[in-house]
Structures are given as C-alpha cells and as structure tokens.
Amino acid sequence: MELSRRETLALGLGAAFLTMMPFRANAAAEDAIAAFTGGADVADGGVTLTAPEIAENGNTVPIEVSAPGAASILIVAAGNPEPGVATFNFGPLAAEQAASTRIRLAGTQDVIAVAKMADGSFAKASATVKVTIGGCGG
C-alpha cells in the first residue's frame, strides 16, 4: 500500500507534534516554577519528595513532601495539561513544614517540589513516577 503525498505529510506532522508535546509540557512546568520563584535561582536539595517509582493508576498517586524551614512548597507535575498541582503554605506556628496528599498524573512524568525557604531562597527535589494507567485527559 502506498501512501499519498497528503497522508505522508499528515503522518510527518503528527510525529513532529508528538515529539514536541513533552517540551510544551515541560515549558508549562517551568513557567509555573518561575511564577512561584519570581525567576530566582533554585538550588537542588533541602527538600524531601517521596513518590512511588511506579503508580498502577494515575488517578491517585500518593506523595509526601517536607522542607524544614520552608514558608511554602509548590508541587508541579511536569507532564500534566495543567502542571501546578498544589501549594502548601506554612505559618510561624506550623509544627513542621511537611505535607502529604494524592495527586493525578496524566502519564509517566517528573513530579517536582519547590520550596520557598524562610530566608527567601528556593530549593527543589524531583521524582519520576511511571504511570501504567493515566489519570487525567490531555
């Protein structure tokens, strides 16, 4: 079976679109992080992010995050249509700067936690979660 010129072009454009999708999703995640940090540098370390390596179902993926001394923590799912998942704010009377929740993941992707520390600096941690059944539409 031979493909027509139009079909070949459509297949090529479809393949190009699929290869660009992760970059678009990552750009949206970077935008969300930049909005949270105001464009400031973000150091690795100082944040502990616990997420499963493999999630059977992307609808309910348990995560835990902690960052001693943090004023707030942003959780971003780099591959979701809307990457910003949650922001946790901690007041001066918080016993600890930690939180746990369940999030939805559209597929295998990086989950990133960015903490704004009390001194105004930023720190991050990330984890890759392999999802066998996606949790949100694209």
Buried (B, 14 or more C-beta within 10 A) or exposed (E): EEEEEEEEEEEEEEEEEEEEEEEEBBEBBBEBBEEBBEEEEBEEEBBBBEBEEEBEEBBEBEBEBBBEEBBBBBBBBBBBEEBBBBBBEBEEEEEEBBBEBEBBBBBBBBBBBBBBBBEEBBBBBBBEBEBEEBBBEE
